[in-house]
């Protein structure tokens, strides 16, 4: 795993788990939507880049996946 990526995941997951929007006023909620949206978009872009690299290299041999798409669906909780 890339250096620091685990720390980022732990920080974001911790922040989202402890996030309570009920105490925010409108301005705070608007700011939170903007910030969380930036996090989601950045993570999605990085995921796309990493998935493209797995497509180039192939899924891990021990994953038991028939294809990269199958592996990616399993890893991300999606369906194929």
VEXFI-913265 format. One record per atom (N, C-alpha, C, CB): residue in one letter; atom name; x, y negated, z negated. Coordinates in steps of 0.1 Angstrom, whole numbers, plus 5000, padded with zeros to 4 digits. Glycine has a CB too. Layout:
<rs>
<r aa="A" at="CA" px="X" py="Y" pz="Z"/>
...
</rs>
This chain:
<rs>
<r aa="X" at="N" px="5009" py="5012" pz="5000"/>
<r aa="X" at="CA" px="5000" py="5000" pz="5000"/>
<r aa="X" at="C" px="5009" py="4988" pz="5000"/>
<r aa="X" at="CB" px="4990" py="5000" pz="4988"/>
<r aa="X" at="N" px="5005" py="4978" pz="5007"/>
<r aa="X" at="CA" px="5012" py="4966" pz="5008"/>
<r aa="X" at="C" px="5014" py="4959" pz="4994"/>
<r aa="X" at="CB" px="5005" py="4956" pz="5017"/>
<r aa="X" at="N" px="5026" py="4954" pz="4992"/>
<r aa="X" at="CA" px="5029" py="4948" pz="4979"/>
<r aa="X" at="C" px="5019" py="4937" pz="4975"/>
<r aa="X" at="CB" px="5043" py="4942" pz="4979"/>
<r aa="X" at="N" px="5013" py="4938" pz="4964"/>
<r aa="X" at="CA" px="5004" py="4928" pz="4959"/>
<r aa="X" at="C" px="4989" py="4931" pz="4963"/>
<r aa="X" at="CB" px="5008" py="4915" pz="4965"/>
<r aa="X" at="N" px="4987" py="4940" pz="4973"/>
<r aa="X" at="CA" px="4973" py="4942" pz="4977"/>
<r aa="X" at="C" px="4965" py="4948" pz="4966"/>
<r aa="X" at="CB" px="4973" py="4952" pz="4989"/>
<r aa="X" at="N" px="4970" py="4957" pz="4958"/>
<r aa="X" at="CA" px="4963" py="4963" pz="4947"/>
<r aa="X" at="C" px="4960" py="4952" pz="4937"/>
<r aa="X" at="CB" px="4972" py="4974" pz="4940"/>
<r aa="X" at="N" px="4969" py="4943" pz="4934"/>
<r aa="X" at="CA" px="4966" py="4932" pz="4925"/>
<r aa="X" at="C" px="4954" py="4923" pz="4930"/>
<r aa="X" at="CB" px="4978" py="4923" pz="4923"/>
<r aa="X" at="N" px="4954" py="4921" pz="4943"/>
<r aa="X" at="CA" px="4943" py="4913" pz="4949"/>
<r aa="X" at="C" px="4930" py="4920" pz="4947"/>
<r aa="X" at="CB" px="4945" py="4910" pz="4964"/>
<r aa="X" at="N" px="4930" py="4933" pz="4950"/>
<r aa="X" at="CA" px="4917" py="4941" pz="4948"/>
<r aa="X" at="C" px="4912" py="4941" pz="4934"/>
<r aa="X" at="CB" px="4919" py="4955" pz="4953"/>
<r aa="X" at="N" px="4922" py="4943" pz="4925"/>
<r aa="X" at="CA" px="4918" py="4943" pz="4910"/>
<r aa="X" at="C" px="4912" py="4929" pz="4906"/>
<r aa="X" at="CB" px="4930" py="4947" pz="4902"/>
<r aa="X" at="N" px="4919" py="4919" pz="4911"/>
<r aa="X" at="CA" px="4914" py="4905" pz="4907"/>
<r aa="X" at="C" px="4900" py="4902" pz="4913"/>
<r aa="X" at="CB" px="4924" py="4895" pz="4912"/>
<r aa="X" at="N" px="4898" py="4905" pz="4926"/>
<r aa="X" at="CA" px="4885" py="4903" pz="4932"/>
<r aa="X" at="C" px="4874" py="4911" pz="4926"/>
<r aa="X" at="CB" px="4886" py="4905" pz="4947"/>
<r aa="X" at="N" px="4877" py="4924" pz="4924"/>
<r aa="X" at="CA" px="4867" py="4933" pz="4918"/>
<r aa="X" at="C" px="4864" py="4929" pz="4904"/>
<r aa="X" at="CB" px="4872" py="4947" pz="4918"/>
<r aa="X" at="N" px="4874" py="4924" pz="4897"/>
<r aa="X" at="CA" px="4871" py="4920" pz="4883"/>
<r aa="X" at="C" px="4863" py="4907" pz="4883"/>
<r aa="X" at="CB" px="4884" py="4917" pz="4876"/>
<r aa="X" at="N" px="4866" py="4898" pz="4892"/>
<r aa="X" at="CA" px="4858" py="4885" pz="4893"/>
<r aa="X" at="C" px="4844" py="4888" pz="4897"/>
<r aa="X" at="CB" px="4865" py="4876" pz="4903"/>
<r aa="X" at="N" px="4842" py="4897" pz="4907"/>
<r aa="X" at="CA" px="4828" py="4900" pz="4911"/>
<r aa="X" at="C" px="4820" py="4907" pz="4901"/>
<r aa="X" at="CB" px="4829" py="4908" pz="4924"/>
<r aa="X" at="N" px="4827" py="4916" pz="4894"/>
<r aa="X" at="CA" px="4820" py="4924" pz="4883"/>
<r aa="X" at="C" px="4815" py="4914" pz="4872"/>
<r aa="X" at="CB" px="4829" py="4934" pz="4877"/>
<r aa="X" at="N" px="4823" py="4905" pz="4869"/>
<r aa="X" at="CA" px="4820" py="4895" pz="4858"/>
<r aa="X" at="C" px="4812" py="4883" pz="4863"/>
<r aa="X" at="CB" px="4832" py="4891" pz="4851"/>
<r aa="X" at="N" px="4809" py="4882" pz="4875"/>
<r aa="X" at="CA" px="4803" py="4870" pz="4881"/>
<r aa="X" at="C" px="4788" py="4870" pz="4877"/>
<r aa="X" at="CB" px="4804" py="4870" pz="4896"/>
<r aa="X" at="N" px="4784" py="4859" pz="4871"/>
<r aa="X" at="CA" px="4770" py="4857" pz="4867"/>
<r aa="X" at="C" px="4765" py="4843" pz="4873"/>
<r aa="X" at="CB" px="4769" py="4856" pz="4851"/>
<r aa="X" at="N" px="4757" py="4844" pz="4883"/>
<r aa="X" at="CA" px="4753" py="4832" pz="4890"/>
<r aa="X" at="C" px="4742" py="4825" pz="4883"/>
<r aa="X" at="CB" px="4748" py="4836" pz="4904"/>
<r aa="X" at="N" px="4736" py="4832" pz="4873"/>
<r aa="X" at="CA" px="4724" py="4826" pz="4866"/>
<r aa="X" at="C" px="4727" py="4813" pz="4859"/>
<r aa="X" at="CB" px="4718" py="4836" pz="4856"/>
<r aa="X" at="N" px="4740" py="4811" pz="4855"/>
<r aa="X" at="CA" px="4744" py="4798" pz="4848"/>
<r aa="X" at="C" px="4748" py="4787" pz="4857"/>
<r aa="X" at="CB" px="4754" py="4801" pz="4838"/>
<r aa="X" at="N" px="4748" py="4789" pz="4870"/>
<r aa="X" at="CA" px="4753" py="4779" pz="4879"/>
<r aa="X" at="C" px="4742" py="4769" pz="4883"/>
<r aa="X" at="CB" px="4758" py="4786" pz="4892"/>
<r aa="X" at="N" px="4745" py="4757" pz="4884"/>
<r aa="X" at="CA" px="4736" py="4747" pz="4890"/>
<r aa="X" at="C" px="4737" py="4748" pz="4905"/>
<r aa="X" at="CB" px="4739" py="4733" pz="4885"/>
<r aa="X" at="N" px="4729" py="4740" pz="4912"/>
<r aa="X" at="CA" px="4729" py="4741" pz="4927"/>
<r aa="X" at="C" px="4743" py="4739" pz="4933"/>
<r aa="X" at="CB" px="4719" py="4731" pz="4932"/>
<r aa="X" at="N" px="4750" py="4729" pz="4928"/>
<r aa="X" at="CA" px="4763" py="4726" pz="4934"/>
<r aa="X" at="C" px="4773" py="4737" pz="4931"/>
<r aa="X" at="CB" px="4768" py="4713" pz="4928"/>
<r aa="X" at="N" px="4772" py="4743" pz="4919"/>
<r aa="X" at="CA" px="4780" py="4754" pz="4916"/>
<r aa="X" at="C" px="4777" py="4767" pz="4924"/>
<r aa="X" at="CB" px="4779" py="4758" pz="4901"/>
<r aa="X" at="N" px="4764" py="4769" pz="4927"/>
<r aa="X" at="CA" px="4760" py="4780" pz="4935"/>
<r aa="X" at="C" px="4765" py="4778" pz="4949"/>
<r aa="X" at="CB" px="4745" py="4782" pz="4934"/>
<r aa="X" at="N" px="4763" py="4766" pz="4954"/>
<r aa="X" at="CA" px="4768" py="4763" pz="4968"/>
<r aa="X" at="C" px="4783" py="4766" pz="4969"/>
<r aa="X" at="CB" px="4765" py="4749" pz="4972"/>
<r aa="X" at="N" px="4790" py="4761" pz="4959"/>
<r aa="X" at="CA" px="4805" py="4763" pz="4959"/>
<r aa="X" at="C" px="4808" py="4778" pz="4958"/>
<r aa="X" at="CB" px="4812" py="4756" pz="4948"/>
<r aa="X" at="N" px="4801" py="4785" pz="4950"/>
<r aa="X" at="CA" px="4803" py="4800" pz="4949"/>
<r aa="X" at="C" px="4801" py="4807" pz="4962"/>
<r aa="X" at="CB" px="4795" py="4806" pz="4938"/>
<r aa="X" at="N" px="4790" py="4803" pz="4969"/>
<r aa="X" at="CA" px="4787" py="4810" pz="4982"/>
<r aa="X" at="C" px="4798" py="4807" pz="4991"/>
<r aa="X" at="CB" px="4774" py="4804" pz="4987"/>
<r aa="X" at="N" px="4803" py="4795" pz="4992"/>
<r aa="X" at="CA" px="4814" py="4792" pz="5001"/>
<r aa="X" at="C" px="4827" py="4800" pz="4997"/>
<r aa="X" at="CB" px="4818" py="4777" pz="5000"/>
<r aa="X" at="N" px="4830" py="4800" pz="4985"/>
<r aa="X" at="CA" px="4842" py="4808" pz="4981"/>
<r aa="X" at="C" px="4841" py="4823" pz="4983"/>
<r aa="X" at="CB" px="4845" py="4805" pz="4966"/>
<r aa="X" at="N" px="4830" py="4829" pz="4979"/>
<r aa="X" at="CA" px="4828" py="4843" pz="4981"/>
<r aa="X" at="C" px="4828" py="4846" pz="4996"/>
<r aa="X" at="CB" px="4815" py="4848" pz="4974"/>
<r aa="X" at="N" px="4822" py="4837" pz="5004"/>
<r aa="X" at="CA" px="4822" py="4839" pz="5019"/>
<r aa="X" at="C" px="4836" py="4839" pz="5024"/>
<r aa="X" at="CB" px="4813" py="4828" pz="5025"/>
<r aa="X" at="N" px="4844" py="4830" pz="5020"/>
<r aa="X" at="CA" px="4858" py="4830" pz="5025"/>
<r aa="X" at="C" px="4865" py="4843" pz="5021"/>
<r aa="X" at="CB" px="4866" py="4818" pz="5019"/>
<r aa="X" at="N" px="4863" py="4848" pz="5009"/>
<r aa="X" at="CA" px="4869" py="4860" pz="5005"/>
<r aa="X" at="C" px="4864" py="4872" pz="5013"/>
<r aa="X" at="CB" px="4866" py="4863" pz="4990"/>
<r aa="X" at="N" px="4851" py="4873" pz="5016"/>
<r aa="X" at="CA" px="4846" py="4883" pz="5024"/>
<r aa="X" at="C" px="4851" py="4883" pz="5038"/>
<r aa="X" at="CB" px="4830" py="4882" pz="5024"/>
<r aa="X" at="N" px="4852" py="4871" pz="5044"/>
<r aa="X" at="CA" px="4857" py="4870" pz="5058"/>
<r aa="X" at="C" px="4871" py="4873" pz="5059"/>
<r aa="X" at="CB" px="4854" py="4856" pz="5063"/>
<r aa="X" at="N" px="4879" py="4869" pz="5049"/>
<r aa="X" at="CA" px="4894" py="4872" pz="5049"/>
<r aa="X" at="C" px="4896" py="4887" pz="5048"/>
<r aa="X" at="CB" px="4901" py="4865" pz="5038"/>
<r aa="X" at="N" px="4888" py="4893" pz="5039"/>
<r aa="X" at="CA" px="4890" py="4908" pz="5036"/>
<r aa="X" at="C" px="4885" py="4915" pz="5049"/>
<r aa="X" at="CB" px="4881" py="4912" pz="5024"/>
<r aa="X" at="N" px="4875" py="4911" pz="5055"/>
<r aa="X" at="CA" px="4870" py="4918" pz="5067"/>
<r aa="X" at="C" px="4880" py="4917" pz="5079"/>
<r aa="X" at="CB" px="4857" py="4911" pz="5072"/>
<r aa="X" at="N" px="4887" py="4906" pz="5080"/>
<r aa="X" at="CA" px="4897" py="4904" pz="5090"/>
<r aa="X" at="C" px="4909" py="4913" pz="5087"/>
<r aa="X" at="CB" px="4902" py="4890" pz="5091"/>
<r aa="X" at="N" px="4913" py="4914" pz="5075"/>
<r aa="X" at="CA" px="4924" py="4923" pz="5071"/>
<r aa="X" at="C" px="4920" py="4938" pz="5073"/>
<r aa="X" at="CB" px="4928" py="4920" pz="5057"/>
<r aa="X" at="N" px="4908" py="4941" pz="5070"/>
<r aa="X" at="CA" px="4903" py="4955" pz="5072"/>
<r aa="X" at="C" px="4903" py="4959" pz="5086"/>
<r aa="X" at="CB" px="4889" py="4956" pz="5066"/>
<r aa="X" at="N" px="4899" py="4949" pz="5095"/>
<r aa="X" at="CA" px="4899" py="4952" pz="5109"/>
<r aa="X" at="C" px="4913" py="4954" pz="5114"/>
<r aa="X" at="CB" px="4892" py="4940" pz="5117"/>
<r aa="X" at="N" px="4922" py="4946" pz="5110"/>
<r aa="X" at="CA" px="4936" py="4948" pz="5114"/>
<r aa="X" at="C" px="4942" py="4962" pz="5109"/>
<r aa="X" at="CB" px="4945" py="4937" pz="5109"/>
<r aa="X" at="N" px="4939" py="4965" pz="5097"/>
<r aa="X" at="CA" px="4944" py="4978" pz="5092"/>
<r aa="X" at="C" px="4937" py="4990" pz="5099"/>
<r aa="X" at="CB" px="4941" py="4979" pz="5077"/>
<r aa="X" at="N" px="4924" py="4989" pz="5102"/>
<r aa="X" at="CA" px="4917" py="4999" pz="5109"/>
<r aa="X" at="C" px="4922" py="5001" pz="5123"/>
<r aa="X" at="CB" px="4902" py="4997" pz="5109"/>
<r aa="X" at="N" px="4926" py="4990" pz="5129"/>
<r aa="X" at="CA" px="4932" py="4991" pz="5143"/>
<r aa="X" at="C" px="4945" py="4998" pz="5142"/>
<r aa="X" at="CB" px="4933" py="4977" pz="5149"/>
<r aa="X" at="N" px="4953" py="4996" pz="5132"/>
<r aa="X" at="CA" px="4965" py="5003" pz="5131"/>
<r aa="X" at="C" px="4963" py="5018" pz="5128"/>
<r aa="X" at="CB" px="4974" py="4997" pz="5120"/>
<r aa="X" at="N" px="4954" py="5021" pz="5120"/>
<r aa="X" at="CA" px="4951" py="5036" pz="5118"/>
<r aa="X" at="C" px="4946" py="5042" pz="5131"/>
<r aa="X" at="CB" px="4940" py="5037" pz="5107"/>
<r aa="X" at="N" px="4938" py="5034" pz="5139"/>
<r aa="X" at="CA" px="4934" py="5040" pz="5152"/>
<r aa="X" at="C" px="4946" py="5042" pz="5161"/>
<r aa="X" at="CB" px="4925" py="5030" pz="5159"/>
<r aa="X" at="N" px="4957" py="5034" pz="5160"/>
<r aa="X" at="CA" px="4969" py="5036" pz="5168"/>
<r aa="X" at="C" px="4977" py="5048" pz="5163"/>
<r aa="X" at="CB" px="4978" py="5024" pz="5167"/>
<r aa="X" at="N" px="4977" py="5050" pz="5150"/>
<r aa="X" at="CA" px="4985" py="5061" pz="5144"/>
<r aa="X" at="C" px="4977" py="5074" pz="5142"/>
<r aa="X" at="CB" px="4990" py="5057" pz="5131"/>
<r aa="X" at="N" px="4964" py="5073" pz="5142"/>
<r aa="X" at="CA" px="4955" py="5084" pz="5139"/>
<r aa="X" at="C" px="4953" py="5085" pz="5124"/>
<r aa="X" at="CB" px="4962" py="5097" pz="5144"/>
<r aa="X" at="N" px="4942" py="5091" pz="5120"/>
<r aa="X" at="CA" px="4938" py="5093" pz="5106"/>
<r aa="X" at="C" px="4948" py="5102" pz="5099"/>
<r aa="X" at="CB" px="4924" py="5098" pz="5104"/>
<r aa="X" at="N" px="4949" py="5101" pz="5086"/>
<r aa="X" at="CA" px="4958" py="5110" pz="5079"/>
<r aa="X" at="C" px="4955" py="5125" pz="5082"/>
<r aa="X" at="CB" px="4957" py="5107" pz="5064"/>
<r aa="X" at="N" px="4965" py="5133" pz="5084"/>
<r aa="X" at="CA" px="4962" py="5147" pz="5087"/>
<r aa="X" at="C" px="4954" py="5155" pz="5077"/>
<r aa="X" at="CB" px="4975" py="5154" pz="5090"/>
<r aa="X" at="N" px="4956" py="5151" pz="5064"/>
<r aa="X" at="CA" px="4949" py="5158" pz="5054"/>
<r aa="X" at="C" px="4935" py="5153" pz="5051"/>
<r aa="X" at="CB" px="4957" py="5158" pz="5041"/>
<r aa="X" at="N" px="4931" py="5143" pz="5059"/>
<r aa="X" at="CA" px="4918" py="5137" pz="5056"/>
<r aa="X" at="C" px="4906" py="5146" pz="5061"/>
<r aa="X" at="CB" px="4917" py="5123" pz="5063"/>
<r aa="X" at="N" px="4909" py="5155" pz="5070"/>
<r aa="X" at="CA" px="4899" py="5164" pz="5075"/>
<r aa="X" at="C" px="4889" py="5156" pz="5084"/>
<r aa="X" at="CB" px="4891" py="5170" pz="5064"/>
<r aa="X" at="N" px="4893" py="5145" pz="5090"/>
<r aa="X" at="CA" px="4884" py="5137" pz="5099"/>
<r aa="X" at="C" px="4886" py="5142" pz="5113"/>
<r aa="X" at="CB" px="4887" py="5122" pz="5097"/>
<r aa="X" at="N" px="4875" py="5142" pz="5120"/>
<r aa="X" at="CA" px="4875" py="5146" pz="5134"/>
<r aa="X" at="C" px="4880" py="5135" pz="5143"/>
<r aa="X" at="CB" px="4861" py="5150" pz="5139"/>
<r aa="X" at="N" px="4879" py="5123" pz="5138"/>
<r aa="X" at="CA" px="4884" py="5111" pz="5146"/>
<r aa="X" at="C" px="4887" py="5100" pz="5137"/>
<r aa="X" at="CB" px="4873" py="5107" pz="5157"/>
<r aa="X" at="N" px="4893" py="5089" pz="5142"/>
<r aa="X" at="CA" px="4895" py="5077" pz="5134"/>
<r aa="X" at="C" px="4882" py="5071" pz="5129"/>
<r aa="X" at="CB" px="4904" py="5067" pz="5142"/>
<r aa="X" at="N" px="4872" py="5071" pz="5138"/>
<r aa="X" at="CA" px="4859" py="5066" pz="5135"/>
<r aa="X" at="C" px="4853" py="5073" pz="5123"/>
<r aa="X" at="CB" px="4850" py="5066" pz="5147"/>
<r aa="X" at="N" px="4854" py="5086" pz="5124"/>
<r aa="X" at="CA" px="4848" py="5094" pz="5112"/>
<r aa="X" at="C" px="4856" py="5091" pz="5099"/>
<r aa="X" at="CB" px="4849" py="5109" pz="5115"/>
<r aa="X" at="N" px="4869" py="5090" pz="5100"/>
<r aa="X" at="CA" px="4877" py="5087" pz="5088"/>
<r aa="X" at="C" px="4873" py="5074" pz="5083"/>
<r aa="X" at="CB" px="4892" py="5088" pz="5092"/>
<r aa="X" at="N" px="4872" py="5064" pz="5092"/>
<r aa="X" at="CA" px="4869" py="5050" pz="5088"/>
<r aa="X" at="C" px="4855" py="5049" pz="5081"/>
<r aa="X" at="CB" px="4870" py="5040" pz="5099"/>
<r aa="X" at="N" px="4846" py="5056" pz="5087"/>
<r aa="X" at="CA" px="4832" py="5057" pz="5081"/>
<r aa="X" at="C" px="4833" py="5062" pz="5067"/>
<r aa="X" at="CB" px="4823" py="5065" pz="5090"/>
<r aa="X" at="N" px="4840" py="5073" pz="5065"/>
<r aa="X" at="CA" px="4841" py="5079" pz="5052"/>
<r aa="X" at="C" px="4848" py="5070" pz="5042"/>
<r aa="X" at="CB" px="4849" py="5093" pz="5053"/>
<r aa="X" at="N" px="4859" py="5064" pz="5046"/>
<r aa="X" at="CA" px="4867" py="5055" pz="5038"/>
<r aa="X" at="C" px="4859" py="5042" pz="5033"/>
<r aa="X" at="CB" px="4880" py="5050" pz="5045"/>
<r aa="X" at="N" px="4851" py="5037" pz="5042"/>
<r aa="X" at="CA" px="4844" py="5025" pz="5039"/>
<r aa="X" at="C" px="4829" py="5027" pz="5035"/>
<r aa="X" at="CB" px="4844" py="5016" pz="5052"/>
<r aa="X" at="N" px="4825" py="5039" pz="5033"/>
<r aa="X" at="CA" px="4812" py="5042" pz="5029"/>
<r aa="X" at="C" px="4801" py="5041" pz="5039"/>
<r aa="X" at="CB" px="4809" py="5033" pz="5017"/>
<r aa="X" at="N" px="4805" py="5040" pz="5052"/>
<r aa="X" at="CA" px="4796" py="5039" pz="5063"/>
<r aa="X" at="C" px="4792" py="5052" pz="5068"/>
<r aa="X" at="CB" px="4802" py="5030" pz="5074"/>
<r aa="X" at="N" px="4784" py="5051" pz="5079"/>
<r aa="X" at="CA" px="4780" py="5063" pz="5086"/>
<r aa="X" at="C" px="4785" py="5063" pz="5100"/>
<r aa="X" at="CB" px="4764" py="5065" pz="5085"/>
<r aa="X" at="N" px="4786" py="5074" pz="5106"/>
<r aa="X" at="CA" px="4790" py="5075" pz="5120"/>
<r aa="X" at="C" px="4780" py="5083" pz="5127"/>
<r aa="X" at="CB" px="4804" py="5082" pz="5121"/>
</rs>
